Structures are given as C-alpha cells and as structure tokens.
Amino acid sequence: MAFLAGSGAVAPSGALADDPSATGAATTEVTLRKGDRGRAVRTLQRRLRVSADGVFGGQTSRAVRRYQRRKGLTADGIVGPVTRRAMGLPRFARDSVRHPSSRRGSRGAPNVPAILARIAECESGGNPEAVSRDGRYRGKYQFSRPTWRAVGGSGDPADASEATQDRMALRLYRAEGIKPWPVCGRQARS
C-alpha cells in the first residue's frame, strides 16, 4: 500500500549509533524515531528537505537513513545526539515531541494480534492519522475508503479513533488475512 518498512541497512564498522539501547548506555536526551510526532519532527524534516508534516513516517525514516549513511553513521533511522549534532540541530525539547507509547496507552486496542501491529507499523509507522501522498490510503492501516466502508467503517478512516481502526483492521484480517496489505502483510509474516 503506501509505506514500506525499514531498510535493514547495516552500519559500517566503527560507525556511531544514536540508539542508547545499542550500546547499553542510558541518556536523558530526547531522540526521534519512526512514529514520533510534533515540532521537533517538523524541524528535522525541514533540515532533511522532506515534507514537514510533523509525523516521523516512512519518508522521514528513509531520509534519516540516507543522511546517516552519507555521514558514516549507523543507519538506524534514529535521531539521537550523534545524528542531531551531525545535522547541526539543537537539542530537542521534551514538549516538542510525542512518542507512540504515550499516544497508545488509552486509545490502542490491547487485543490486536501482533501481525496487525507489524502491518500498522509498516503501513503508517503506527500513526492513526496517516494519509498517503495521493490521499488514497488513510489511517493506521492505510485503508482505502471503499475497503473501510466494506468492513463497517464510516467517514474518513484517518479521523476515526485508533481503537475503531484496530477493530476494523481486525475484522478485515479475519475475513481476508494479509491479502489487503500485499507488501506489509508479507513483511509482517517474515
């Protein structure tokens, strides 16, 4: 459908990484990664010269990885202190970014099968308000409007609550398996 998952790029030997879990180090610095939203993401997108919508989705992730490869950094798509400094950006303020874990707590459906969670991550970075460039695919699972209506949805999928999108995706998955998500469904299975 609209977005593809990460590149699986391997870092050059000796490359610097931004992900604190990669080194076991703890940091209080705000890092940006796929699924994040807010002013900090918009600032990053402007620096990368990609569409500055404030949503760290597939396009932003790919642009970050390209930048990291060009600079000899670990191409993990995470913007932490190493990548941020290389880009000449100031530290990100905590209130300038929303991370997916803080968004999903009360809205996401806890009974969504793991494969649907992987499909949503691949399709939209898990963003329930995502819209494809051409506007054809909408929401966390990148529903087309006809598919959304066929499974019982009403209105715009990207305007529906995350829990409603999860329910409709589960309904579609139970009826058709991964077929409605040809690329991300295959990737989610592997």
KEKE-3310 file (N, C-alpha, C; in steps of 0.2 Angstrom, whole numbers, plus 5000, padded with zeros to 4 digits):
npx = (5004:5004:5016:5033:5042:5057:5074:5084:5097:5115:5127:5142:5158:5163:5155:5145:5132:5115:5105:5102:5100:5107:5120:5119:5120:5112:5102:5097:5093:5082:5076:5072:5062:5054:5037:5035:5029:5027:5033:5048:5050:5045:5055:5066:5062:5062:5076:5080:5074:5062:5044:5037:5027:5027:5026:5034:5037:5037:5044:5052:5060:5067:5074:5082:5090:5097:5104:5112:5119:5127:5135:5142:5137:5128:5116:5102:5090:5086:5086:5096:5108:5120:5117:5109:5118:5127:5119:5118:5108:5099:5097:5082:5067:5058:5044:5042:5039:5030:5029:5025:5022:5017:5005:4997:4993:4979:4971:4974:4970:4972:4970:4974:4981:4998:5003:4995:4999:5012:5009:5003:5013:5022:5014:5010:5019:5012:5004:4988:4983:4988:4990:4991:5002:4995:4983:4974:4975:4972:4974:4979:4981:4981:4969:4958:4945:4934:4936:4936:4923:4917:4920:4913:4916:4914:4914:4929:4943:4956:4951:4945:4944:4959:4956:4944:4949:4958:4949:4942:4952:4955:4943:4944:4956:4952:4943:4950:4963:4981:4980:4974:4984:4997:5011:5016:5009:5016:5029:5026:5024:5036)
npy = (4994:5010:5014:5008:4996:4997:4998:4989:4991:4989:4995:5004:4997:5003:5014:5027:5026:5031:5025:5022:5010:5001:5002:5000:5011:5024:5038:5055:5063:5068:5058:5055:5045:5033:5035:5045:5062:5079:5096:5095:5085:5091:5101:5093:5087:5098:5101:5090:5092:5086:5083:5093:5088:5085:5072:5058:5047:5035:5041:5051:5043:5035:5046:5050:5039:5038:5050:5047:5036:5043:5051:5042:5036:5025:5018:5018:5025:5032:5048:5054:5060:5059:5059:5071:5081:5080:5085:5098:5102:5109:5103:5093:5098:5091:5093:5095:5084:5070:5053:5037:5027:5035:5040:5028:5022:5024:5023:5013:4997:4983:4970:4967:4957:4952:4952:4962:4973:4974:4976:4988:4996:4995:5000:5014:5018:5016:5027:5033:5044:5045:5049:5044:5050:5052:5053:5042:5031:5029:5032:5022:5008:5011:5011:5010:5021:5013:5000:5003:5006:4994:4986:4990:5003:5021:5037:5046:5036:5040:5050:5042:5035:5027:5015:5011:5010:4999:4989:4988:4984:4972:4965:4965:4958:4945:4941:4941:4939:4943:4948:4961:4969:4969:4971:4975:4965:4953:4956:4957:4944:4938)
npz = (5000:5005:5013:5016:5026:5037:5031:5034:5034:5036:5048:5044:5049:5065:5065:5072:5084:5087:5095:5111:5117:5110:5114:5127:5135:5145:5142:5144:5134:5122:5109:5092:5082:5071:5070:5080:5083:5081:5085:5085:5076:5064:5063:5061:5048:5040:5040:5033:5021:5017:5016:5028:5039:5052:5056:5060:5048:5035:5024:5031:5039:5029:5024:5035:5036:5024:5026:5037:5032:5022:5030:5037:5048:5060:5051:5057:5057:5068:5077:5087:5099:5091:5078:5078:5081:5070:5061:5064:5073:5087:5104:5106:5113:5127:5127:5113:5106:5103:5108:5101:5111:5122:5116:5113:5125:5131:5120:5110:5104:5115:5111:5099:5086:5085:5072:5065:5072:5067:5054:5054:5059:5048:5037:5041:5051:5063:5065:5068:5061:5048:5031:5014:5001:4989:4995:4994:5003:5020:5038:5052:5047:5033:5025:5011:5006:5001:5005:5019:5021:5017:5028:5038:5043:5045:5038:5037:5037:5043:5052:5062:5078:5086:5091:5085:5072:5074:5077:5065:5056:5062:5059:5045:5043:5049:5039:5027:5029:5026:5013:5010:5013:5004:5002:5016:5023:5019:5024:5037:5041:5040)
capx = (5000:5008:5023:5036:5046:5064:5079:5088:5104:5120:5131:5149:5162:5165:5150:5142:5125:5111:5101:5106:5100:5113:5127:5118:5120:5106:5103:5091:5092:5076:5078:5067:5061:5048:5031:5035:5026:5027:5038:5054:5050:5045:5062:5070:5060:5064:5083:5081:5071:5056:5038:5037:5020:5027:5025:5040:5034:5042:5048:5057:5064:5071:5078:5087:5095:5101:5109:5116:5124:5132:5140:5146:5134:5124:5109:5096:5084:5085:5089:5099:5113:5125:5114:5107:5124:5130:5114:5118:5102:5100:5094:5075:5064:5053:5037:5041:5039:5025:5031:5019:5020:5012:4999:4993:4991:4972:4967:4975:4967:4977:4969:4976:4986:5005:5004:4992:5003:5018:5007:5002:5020:5025:5010:5010:5023:5008:5000:4981:4981:4992:4987:4996:5004:4990:4976:4970:4975:4971:4974:4985:4981:4981:4963:4955:4938:4929:4938:4934:4915:4915:4921:4908:4918:4910:4918:4936:4947:4961:4948:4942:4949:4963:4953:4940:4954:4960:4943:4940:4958:4954:4938:4946:4961:4949:4939:4954:4970:4985:4979:4973:4991:5001:5018:5017:5007:5021:5034:5024:5024:5043)
capy = (5000:5017:5014:5001:4996:4999:4996:4984:4993:4988:5001:5002:4996:5009:5019:5029:5025:5035:5021:5021:5003:4998:5002:4999:5017:5027:5045:5059:5067:5066:5055:5055:5039:5032:5035:5051:5067:5086:5102:5093:5081:5096:5104:5088:5086:5104:5100:5085:5094:5082:5086:5095:5087:5084:5065:5054:5041:5031:5046:5054:5037:5034:5052:5050:5033:5041:5055:5043:5033:5048:5054:5036:5035:5019:5020:5015:5029:5036:5054:5055:5065:5059:5062:5078:5085:5080:5089:5105:5104:5110:5098:5093:5099:5086:5095:5096:5078:5065:5047:5032:5024:5039:5040:5022:5019:5023:5023:5007:4991:4979:4963:4967:4952:4955:4953:4968:4978:4974:4979:4995:4999:4995:5004:5021:5020:5016:5033:5033:5050:5045:5049:5043:5056:5054:5053:5036:5027:5033:5029:5017:5003:5013:5009:5014:5022:5008:4995:5005:5006:4987:4982:4994:5010:5027:5043:5045:5031:5044:5053:5038:5033:5022:5009:5009:5007:4992:4984:4987:4980:4965:4962:4964:4952:4939:4940:4941:4938:4948:4950:4968:4973:4964:4972:4975:4959:4948:4958:4956:4937:4935)
capz = (5000:5005:5016:5017:5032:5037:5025:5036:5032:5041:5049:5043:5055:5069:5065:5078:5084:5091:5099:5118:5119:5106:5117:5134:5138:5146:5141:5145:5128:5118:5102:5087:5078:5067:5074:5084:5080:5084:5082:5084:5070:5059:5062:5057:5041:5036:5039:5028:5015:5015:5018:5035:5042:5059:5058:5058:5045:5031:5020:5035:5041:5024:5023:5040:5035:5019:5029:5041:5028:5019:5035:5040:5055:5060:5048:5061:5057:5075:5078:5094:5100:5086:5071:5079:5081:5064:5057:5067:5076:5094:5107:5106:5120:5128:5125:5106:5103:5106:5106:5101:5118:5126:5112:5113:5131:5132:5114:5106:5107:5118:5109:5091:5085:5084:5065:5064:5075:5062:5047:5055:5059:5041:5033:5043:5057:5068:5065:5066:5057:5042:5024:5009:4997:4985:4998:4993:5009:5026:5044:5054:5042:5026:5022:5005:5008:4999:5010:5026:5021:5017:5034:5043:5045:5042:5037:5035:5042:5047:5058:5067:5084:5084:5093:5079:5066:5076:5076:5058:5053:5064:5055:5038:5044:5050:5033:5021:5030:5024:5007:5009:5014:5000:5004:5023:5026:5018:5028:5044:5042:5040)
cpx = (5004:5015:5026:5041:5053:5068:5083:5095:5109:5125:5138:5153:5164:5161:5147:5135:5121:5106:5104:5105:5105:5119:5126:5118:5113:5107:5096:5089:5086:5079:5072:5067:5055:5042:5030:5032:5027:5032:5045:5055:5049:5051:5066:5069:5062:5072:5084:5078:5066:5050:5037:5030:5021:5026:5031:5038:5040:5047:5054:5062:5069:5076:5084:5092:5099:5106:5114:5122:5129:5137:5143:5144:5130:5117:5104:5090:5082:5089:5091:5104:5118:5123:5112:5113:5127:5125:5115:5112:5103:5096:5086:5072:5059:5046:5036:5040:5034:5028:5025:5017:5015:5006:4994:4990:4983:4968:4968:4972:4972:4976:4971:4982:4993:5006:5001:4996:5009:5015:5006:5008:5023:5021:5010:5014:5018:5004:4993:4979:4984:4988:4992:4997:4998:4983:4972:4970:4976:4971:4980:4986:4981:4975:4961:4948:4933:4930:4935:4927:4913:4916:4917:4910:4914:4915:4925:4940:4952:4958:4945:4947:4953:4960:4948:4944:4956:4955:4942:4946:4957:4949:4940:4951:4957:4945:4944:4961:4975:4984:4977:4979:4996:5008:5019:5015:5012:5027:5033:5025:5031:5046)
cpy = (5006:5017:5008:5002:4997:4996:4990:4985:4991:4993:4999:5001:5002:5014:5021:5028:5030:5032:5019:5013:4999:4997:5000:5005:5020:5035:5049:5063:5064:5064:5055:5048:5038:5032:5042:5057:5074:5091:5099:5089:5086:5099:5099:5087:5092:5103:5095:5086:5089:5086:5087:5094:5086:5076:5061:5047:5038:5036:5049:5049:5036:5040:5052:5044:5035:5046:5052:5039:5037:5051:5048:5034:5028:5021:5016:5019:5033:5042:5055:5060:5065:5062:5069:5082:5086:5084:5096:5107:5105:5104:5099:5094:5094:5087:5096:5090:5073:5058:5042:5029:5028:5041:5034:5020:5019:5022:5016:5001:4986:4972:4963:4962:4955:4956:4960:4974:4979:4977:4986:4999:5000:5000:5012:5023:5020:5022:5033:5039:5050:5045:5048:5049:5057:5054:5047:5032:5031:5029:5024:5011:5004:5010:5013:5015:5016:5002:4996:5004:4998:4983:4985:5000:5015:5033:5042:5041:5035:5048:5049:5037:5027:5015:5006:5007:5000:4987:4983:4983:4973:4961:4960:4958:4946:4937:4938:4939:4944:4951:4957:4972:4969:4965:4971:4968:4953:4950:4956:4948:4934:4937)
cpz = (5000:5007:5016:5023:5031:5032:5027:5035:5038:5041:5047:5050:5059:5068:5071:5078:5089:5096:5106:5119:5115:5109:5125:5138:5139:5145:5142:5139:5124:5111:5098:5083:5075:5072:5078:5080:5084:5081:5080:5077:5064:5058:5059:5050:5037:5035:5033:5021:5012:5018:5026:5038:5049:5061:5055:5055:5040:5027:5025:5037:5035:5023:5028:5039:5029:5022:5033:5037:5025:5024:5039:5047:5054:5057:5051:5060:5063:5075:5085:5094:5094:5080:5072:5078:5074:5059:5059:5070:5084:5097:5107:5113:5121:5126:5117:5102:5107:5103:5106:5107:5122:5122:5113:5119:5132:5126:5110:5109:5109:5114:5101:5091:5083:5076:5062:5066:5070:5056:5048:5055:5052:5037:5035:5049:5063:5069:5063:5061:5050:5036:5019:5005:4993:4988:4998:4999:5015:5032:5046:5050:5035:5023:5016:5008:5007:5004:5017:5026:5021:5023:5040:5045:5041:5042:5035:5040:5046:5052:5063:5072:5082:5086:5088:5073:5068:5075:5069:5054:5056:5060:5048:5038:5045:5044:5028:5023:5029:5017:5006:5010:5010:5002:5012:5026:5025:5023:5035:5046:5043:5046)
residu = (MET:ALA:PHE:LEU:ALA:GLY:SER:GLY:ALA:VAL:ALA:PRO:SER:GLY:ALA:LEU:ALA:ASP:ASP:PRO:SER:ALA:THR:GLY:ALA:ALA:THR:THR:GLU:VAL:THR:LEU:ARG:LYS:GLY:ASP:ARG:GLY:ARG:ALA:VAL:ARG:THR:LEU:GLN:ARG:ARG:LEU:ARG:VAL:SER:ALA:ASP:GLY:VAL:PHE:GLY:GLY:GLN:THR:SER:ARG:ALA:VAL:ARG:ARG:TYR:GLN:ARG:ARG:LYS:GLY:LEU:THR:ALA:ASP:GLY:ILE:VAL:GLY:PRO:VAL:THR:ARG:ARG:ALA:MET:GLY:LEU:PRO:ARG:PHE:ALA:ARG:ASP:SER:VAL:ARG:HIS:PRO:SER:SER:ARG:ARG:GLY:SER:ARG:GLY:ALA:PRO:ASN:VAL:PRO:ALA:ILE:LEU:ALA:ARG:ILE:ALA:GLU:CYS:GLU:SER:GLY:GLY:ASN:PRO:GLU:ALA:VAL:SER:ARG:ASP:GLY:ARG:TYR:ARG:GLY:LYS:TYR:GLN:PHE:SER:ARG:PRO:THR:TRP:ARG:ALA:VAL:GLY:GLY:SER:GLY:ASP:PRO:ALA:ASP:ALA:SER:GLU:ALA:THR:GLN:ASP:ARG:MET:ALA:LEU:ARG:LEU:TYR:ARG:ALA:GLU:GLY:ILE:LYS:PRO:TRP:PRO:VAL:CYS:GLY:ARG:GLN:ALA:ARG:SER)
# end
